[in-house]
Amino acid sequence: MNKFGLYTKFIAHEGQRDTLIEMLLEAASGMESVEGCDLYVVNIPENDSNSIWVTEIWSDPSTHQASLSLDEAKVLIQRARPLIAGIEQIKLRPQGGKGI
């Protein structure tokens, strides 16, 4: 299995998390038609009012990289940047399990 995964923590500026969630859910909706995207889930932690976690699984690293060059993705990234105070990312190599 050569899958590629990411856990990305977006830290929104105070009071901007809900707007950023809407944008990330818009991105998730757009991933429905992107070849190679197996999973794109937007999560919020119970104990942090400014953070959002996105869980992604891709067929391989190149399909993820290609998705970032889509016009829709570029526009969404530009719209979201002012809302983001920080980003932390963990790259993964999924090994298997339910849903993969």
Secondary structure, 3 states (H helix, E strand, C coil): CCCEEEEEEEEECCCCHHHHHHHHHHHHHHHHHCCCEEEEEEECCCCCCCEEEEEEEECCHHHHHHHCCCHHHHHHHHHHHHHEEEEEEEEECCCCCCCC
